[in-house]
Amino acid sequence: MNRANKKSESGVVLITVLSGILILTVVALALASSVRVAQEELGNRKEHLQAYYMARSSVYTTAALLTVVSPTPKEGLIEVANEAWSGRRV
């Protein structure tokens, strides 16, 4: 009888260990999925902010250009090209 008890106990321990490993695997997969979703969300947010600030800067640049341009088209373009921030000299 002693041998029969040892075999049934070792079977219970094996099932308990396998159950624990299964639970840890499920938790690890859930964590990996959560991290992947968070990473995609962060990438989307980064792209959104980049697009927002690029659009905002283009509005301010356009406003600055419109205030600098003179009434005659050729003179206005040369004035803008000669500005220090443009980096060009015409």
LINSULHU-V994601 format. One record per backbone hydrogen bond with DSSP energy under -0.5 kcal/mol. NH is the residue of the N-H (numbers start at 0). CO is the residue of the C=O. E is the energy in kcal/mol with one decimal. If there is no record, write none. Layout:
nh=NH co=CO e=E
nh=NH co=CO e=E
//
This chain:
nh=4 co=0 e=-2.0
nh=5 co=1 e=-1.7
nh=6 co=2 e=-2.0
nh=7 co=3 e=-1.9
nh=8 co=4 e=-2.2
nh=9 co=5 e=-2.3
nh=10 co=6 e=-1.6
nh=11 co=7 e=-1.7
nh=12 co=8 e=-2.3
nh=13 co=9 e=-2.2
nh=14 co=10 e=-2.2
nh=15 co=11 e=-2.4
nh=16 co=12 e=-2.7
nh=17 co=13 e=-2.5
nh=18 co=14 e=-2.2
nh=19 co=15 e=-2.2
nh=20 co=16 e=-2.5
nh=21 co=17 e=-2.3
nh=22 co=18 e=-2.4
nh=23 co=19 e=-2.4
nh=24 co=20 e=-2.2
nh=25 co=21 e=-2.2
nh=26 co=22 e=-2.3
nh=27 co=23 e=-2.3
nh=28 co=24 e=-2.4
nh=29 co=25 e=-2.3
nh=30 co=26 e=-2.3
nh=31 co=27 e=-2.4
nh=32 co=28 e=-2.3
nh=33 co=29 e=-2.2
nh=34 co=30 e=-2.4
nh=35 co=31 e=-2.1
nh=36 co=32 e=-2.3
nh=37 co=33 e=-2.2
nh=38 co=34 e=-2.3
nh=39 co=35 e=-2.2
nh=40 co=36 e=-2.4
nh=41 co=37 e=-2.3
nh=42 co=38 e=-2.2
nh=43 co=39 e=-2.4
nh=44 co=40 e=-2.3
nh=45 co=41 e=-2.4
nh=46 co=42 e=-2.4
nh=47 co=43 e=-2.3
nh=48 co=44 e=-2.4
nh=49 co=45 e=-2.4
nh=50 co=46 e=-2.5
nh=51 co=47 e=-2.4
nh=52 co=48 e=-2.5
nh=53 co=49 e=-2.3
nh=54 co=50 e=-2.4
nh=55 co=51 e=-2.5
nh=56 co=52 e=-2.4
nh=57 co=53 e=-2.0
nh=58 co=54 e=-1.9
nh=59 co=55 e=-2.1
nh=60 co=56 e=-2.6
nh=61 co=57 e=-2.5
nh=62 co=58 e=-2.4
nh=63 co=59 e=-2.2
nh=64 co=60 e=-2.6
nh=65 co=61 e=-2.6
nh=66 co=62 e=-1.5
nh=67 co=63 e=-1.2
nh=68 co=64 e=-2.1
nh=72 co=70 e=-0.5
nh=75 co=71 e=-2.2
nh=76 co=72 e=-2.1
nh=77 co=73 e=-2.0
nh=78 co=74 e=-2.6
nh=79 co=75 e=-2.2
nh=80 co=76 e=-2.3
nh=81 co=77 e=-1.7
nh=82 co=79 e=-1.1
nh=85 co=82 e=-0.9
nh=86 co=82 e=-0.7
nh=86 co=83 e=-0.7
nh=87 co=80 e=-0.5
//
